[in-house]
Amino acid sequence: MLKICMVGTGYVGLVGGACLADFGNNVLCVDIDAKRLEQIKSGIMPIYEPGLRELVERNYSSGRLQFTTDLGSAVRESSVIFSAVGTPMREDGSCDLTAVFQVAKDIAGHIDEYKVIVQKSTVPVGTSEKVGNIIEEHLGSKVEFDRVSNPEFLREGSAIEDFLRPNRVVIGVESERAREIMREIYRPLYLFETPVVFTTIRTAELIKYASNAFLATKISFINEIADLCEKLGADIDEVAKAMGLDRRIGPKFLHAGVGYGGSCLPKDVSAIMYTAGDAGVPLRVITAAHDVNESRVPVVMDKIQSEIPDLDGKNIAVLGIAFKPNTDDIREAPSLKLIDFLIEKGARVRAYDPAAMDNAREKYDNRITFCDNAYRAVEKADALVIMTEWNEFRVLDLDKVKDLMKELILFDCRNIYKPGRMKDMGFKYHSFGR
Ligand SMILES: NC(=O)c1ccc[n+]([C@@H]2O[C@H](COP(=O)([O-])OP(=O)(O)OC[C@H]3O[C@@H](n4cnc5c(N)ncnc54)[C@H](O)[C@@H]3O)[C@@H](O)[C@H]2O)c1
């Protein structure tokens, strides 16, 4: 079995490292955050991801999965080094590669024999070459290494399933030796006949961005159609359902609402626009998808203000802070823009999220009230805004909600309730495209 080093223990590194260990490999997970590693070792996961604790514990106790801050020895002991550190968005929309380049510098001095260096982070086309150059510059001795691009497509909330049973694996590789090693790593997936796309490194880098930009485009597309439905008296749920039954279109990513957020789509859409700008190729469709998404939270703000012109001193319940259900990730979550707006207008925000409260507390401290559950959040509320479609918000006891709220105004930003039923119950109900 291979000895693998995984640098970065975030959503991708920790899930990927644990899954590669589950395949039977020996995996050394490295992070600069010692506290995070100590917590993982004691069974406290730094992220909310269903099934992760059990997977990590099983592989950690078997000895196949280890955690260390000692990058040097992890690199020396491993034949394959995956880099899965963060690549956030810079102010100007470009991709911040500081951590990626830092890892390249840090590993270079410890490469003492042939290694395969795999980029798992989402990085702009050409990054692998730059990483290669940095490693060459900082190599301690003249040794060979190969570069590979292996972008990750897992979704937070179903990350383990996605890693273990992906729709496809993309591997950009330009040497036969590295190709064989990558084939060996992903051999367990051949059992499920997972398509493995071998391609060049640049193509692999672009596949990731093109995929995310396409998903973002689908969301923005359906959101514009929702606006049109609203004006024309059509129903977006039925439009989307019927569209999705066409196999050329497919039902996924056709849910109208407040738009996409999270740690991937917004930054990856911005980054590909930035890359394309540099290359002199205008990406008009993707740019439009981005612009439409930027306008989604303002649409909600307008709906709220037309119902409640003066928000000063009003109690507004917000259910859902995470950018989507089954994650605690609040990066670029639409809820943040909305909460900021409500605070600015003087509203008193009472919020609840099943998993993202700690992350939200870090951001808002005591500027909003964090509630133990949905019902506490709606107490005496002048309006309720549902921002994330967690299952528990789909099955709220609406009679209880009605009794607790001061005014029956509901903004359902994920279209999880039926307008007719809500009207019958006496709610002033707002959603998208219905
Ligand atoms: N989160 C997702 O759903 C997802 C899905 C597919 C691809 N990706 C991509 O994968 C990459 C990682 O994303 P993430 O969400 O896992 O990031 P993250 O922010 O959750 O985790 C990054 C980790 O890297 C560590 N780190 C930073 N610098 C380091 C260094 N020099 N040495 C060692 N460790 C270091 C951090 O301490 C942190 O634990 C990004 O490029 C992202 O776009 C993410």
The ligand as a MOL file (V3000), in Angstrom:
LIG
                    3D

  0  0  0     0  0            999 V3000
M  V30 BEGIN CTAB
M  V30 COUNTS 44 48 0 0 0
M  V30 BEGIN ATOM
M  V30 1 N -15.0420 22.7270 0.7050 0
M  V30 2 C -15.4770 22.1120 -0.3920 0
M  V30 3 O -16.6240 21.6650 -0.4720 0
M  V30 4 C -14.5560 21.9040 -1.5600 0
M  V30 5 C -14.9360 21.0390 -2.6040 0
M  V30 6 C -14.0840 20.8620 -3.6890 0
M  V30 7 C -12.8880 21.5570 -3.7330 0
M  V30 8 N -12.5460 22.4080 -2.7320 0 CHG=1
M  V30 9 C -11.2580 23.1070 -2.8030 0
M  V30 10 O -10.3470 22.4340 -1.9490 0
M  V30 11 C -9.4280 23.3740 -1.3580 0
M  V30 12 C -9.5230 23.2710 0.1600 0
M  V30 13 O -10.8020 23.6810 0.5580 0
M  V30 14 P -11.3660 23.4120 2.0410 0
M  V30 15 O -12.7700 23.8790 2.0530 0
M  V30 16 O -11.0320 22.0190 2.4340 0 CHG=-1
M  V30 17 O -10.4260 24.4310 2.8720 0
M  V30 18 P -10.4100 24.6960 4.4460 0
M  V30 19 O -10.2330 26.1460 4.5960 0
M  V30 20 O -11.5630 24.0100 5.0920 0
M  V30 21 O -9.1000 23.9280 4.9610 0
M  V30 22 C -7.8050 24.2910 4.6270 0
M  V30 23 C -6.8600 23.7110 5.6660 0
M  V30 24 O -5.5190 23.9360 5.2320 0
M  V30 25 C -4.7260 24.2810 6.3500 0
M  V30 26 N -3.5360 25.0010 5.8980 0
M  V30 27 C -3.4390 26.2710 5.4200 0
M  V30 28 N -2.1660 26.5520 5.1030 0
M  V30 29 C -1.4510 25.4470 5.3690 0
M  V30 30 C -0.0690 25.1200 5.2410 0
M  V30 31 N 0.8170 25.9990 4.7710 0
M  V30 32 N 0.3290 23.8800 5.6200 0
M  V30 33 C -0.5660 22.9950 6.1110 0
M  V30 34 N -1.8680 23.2550 6.2500 0
M  V30 35 C -2.3050 24.4680 5.8860 0
M  V30 36 C -5.6610 25.1160 7.2020 0
M  V30 37 O -5.2020 25.1870 8.5550 0
M  V30 38 C -6.9740 24.3350 7.0470 0
M  V30 39 O -7.0970 23.3310 8.0360 0
M  V30 40 C -9.8380 24.7300 -1.9140 0
M  V30 41 O -9.0600 25.0050 -3.0410 0
M  V30 42 C -11.2870 24.5380 -2.3190 0
M  V30 43 O -11.6800 25.4000 -3.3550 0
M  V30 44 C -13.3460 22.5830 -1.6370 0
M  V30 END ATOM
M  V30 BEGIN BOND
M  V30 1 1 1 2
M  V30 2 2 2 3
M  V30 3 1 2 4
M  V30 4 1 4 5
M  V30 5 2 4 44
M  V30 6 2 5 6
M  V30 7 1 6 7
M  V30 8 2 7 8
M  V30 9 1 8 9
M  V30 10 1 8 44
M  V30 11 1 9 10
M  V30 12 1 9 42
M  V30 13 1 10 11
M  V30 14 1 11 12
M  V30 15 1 11 40
M  V30 16 1 12 13
M  V30 17 1 13 14
M  V30 18 2 14 15
M  V30 19 1 14 16
M  V30 20 1 14 17
M  V30 21 1 17 18
M  V30 22 2 18 19
M  V30 23 1 18 20
M  V30 24 1 18 21
M  V30 25 1 21 22
M  V30 26 1 22 23
M  V30 27 1 23 24
M  V30 28 1 23 38
M  V30 29 1 24 25
M  V30 30 1 25 26
M  V30 31 1 25 36
M  V30 32 1 26 27
M  V30 33 1 26 35
M  V30 34 2 27 28
M  V30 35 1 28 29
M  V30 36 1 29 30
M  V30 37 2 29 35
M  V30 38 1 30 31
M  V30 39 2 30 32
M  V30 40 1 32 33
M  V30 41 2 33 34
M  V30 42 1 34 35
M  V30 43 1 36 37
M  V30 44 1 36 38
M  V30 45 1 38 39
M  V30 46 1 40 41
M  V30 47 1 40 42
M  V30 48 1 42 43
M  V30 END BOND
M  V30 END CTAB
M  END
